[in-house]
Amino acid sequence: MAVPKKKTSKSKKNMRRAHDAISAPGISTCPQCQEPKQPHRVCANCGTYKGKEIINSDDI
């Protein structure tokens, strides 16, 4: 089994982990109600997607 010959320094370890950070999801505005929503998803406020009502406003 392979074993490292030298200890990995804190700097080298943190540079390797630099790409592992979690980024915030993208936010766009709903064209119907102007509320913030995630792109390519049904609006949680008014229930529309691409100008069509997907979820009845009575159900929300």
N, C-alpha and C positions, 0 to 999 in steps of 0.2 A: 504494500500500500504506500502511495506517495505521501511523504511528510515534508512540510516546508523546512528548509535548512535554517532560515533566519525568521525572526519575528516581523510581522508586517507592522510598519509604523502607523500611528494614528492618522497622520497626514495622507499616507497612501490608502489606508482603509476608507477615509472620508472622501477622497477623490473618486474611488471606485463606486461609492454609494451616492454620488452627486446626482445621478440620473434616476434614482429611486423615489424622488419626492413626488407627492400626490399633488396634481394640479386641480384647480377649481373647475367645475363644469361650466360650459359656455352658457350664456344667458342671452335670450333675445326677447323682444316684446311681442305680445299677441296683437295681430292687426285689428282684431275685433274690439277687445276691451282694454288694450294697452297695458296689460299686466305682464310682469316678467315671467318667462317660461323657458324650459329647455327646448332647443331647436329640434325639429322633427318629432314632436310629441304633442298630444292633445293638450289644450289649455285646461288647467285644473280649475280655473275660475269660471269660464263660460262654456267649456266643452266643445270648442270648435277646432278643426284642423283643416288647413288649406281652404278656408272660407265655407266649409260645410259643417253642419252641426252633427257631431258624432255622438255625444252624450246629451240627453235631454237636460235642460236647465232645471226641470223639476226633480231629477234624480240627484242632483249635486247637493 
